[in-house]
Structure formats: structure tokens, C-alpha cells
Amino acid sequence: MVTKVRKLKNISGSQVPVQISDSTTIYLGQGEELEDKDVHNLEEIKGFVKVEQDLSEVPKINERKRLLFD
């Protein structure tokens, strides 16, 4: 699953592989950041990074929930 992230910061003590396309992986060192990218392996690395996502996506999620429960 591809997730658009505003900012991704490595909070672990080692390098974290961040897959930004089907064929490209970037290794973030300790404390390094990546901004405005699509991340393909976010679920796998979530425990090693701090994630900021675009808040404009939040209303879309709330709209879907409202439609499901109406």
C-alpha cells in the first residue's frame, strides 16, 4: 500500500529502508528526514520512524465513516 507522507523522520538508532517506488529504496540514517514522498513500506517501518501526514486527507476519512454509519 502506498501512503503519501508530508514528513518522515528516522527515530531509531540505525538506518531505515524507505521504499519510495517499486524499484527505489532510500536508507535514512539516524535523525534524517524525508519530505513529501509516497512511501510503499510504511507499515513495515512504522515503529522506526515518526510520520507526519497531510491533514487535508482527514476529512475524506471522516466522510467515509459518516457514510458507513448513516
C-alpha positions, 0 to 999 in steps of 0.5 A: 500500500502506498501512503503519501507522507508530508514528513518522515523522520528516522527515530531509531538508532540505525538506518531505515529502508524507505521504499519510495517506488517499486524499484527505489529504496532510500536508507535514512540514517539516524535523525534524517528526514524525508519530505513529501514522498509516497512511501510503499513500506510504511507499515513495515517501518512504522515503529522506526520512524515518526510520520507526519501526514497531510491533514487535508486527507482527514476529512475524506476519512471522516466522510467515509465513516459518516457514510458507513454509519448513516 
